[in-house]
C-alpha cells in the first residue's frame, strides 16, 4: 500500500491525487 505524501504542482497527477490518498493499484498491479 502506498500513501501519497506530496504532489508536484503542474505534474501529471496534479488535480487527480492529493496528500493522504491511498494507492491500492499502480499500473494495473
C-alpha positions in Angstrom: 0.0 0.0 0.0 1.3 3.4 -0.9 0.2 6.7 0.6 0.6 10.0 -1.4 2.9 12.3 0.7 3.0 15.2 -1.7 2.0 16.2 -5.3 4.1 18.3 -7.6 2.1 21.3 -8.8 1.6 21.1 -12.6 2.8 17.5 -12.6 1.0 14.6 -14.3 -1.1 13.7 -11.3 -1.9 17.3 -10.2 -5.7 17.6 -9.7 -6.0 13.8 -9.6 -4.3 12.9 -6.3 -3.8 14.8 -3.1 -1.6 14.1 0.0 -3.1 11.3 2.1 -4.7 9.5 -0.8 -4.0 5.7 -0.6 -2.9 3.9 -3.8 -4.2 0.4 -4.0 -3.1 -0.3 -7.6 -0.3 1.1 -9.7 -0.1 0.4 -13.5 -2.6 -2.5 -13.1 -0.7 -4.2 -10.3 
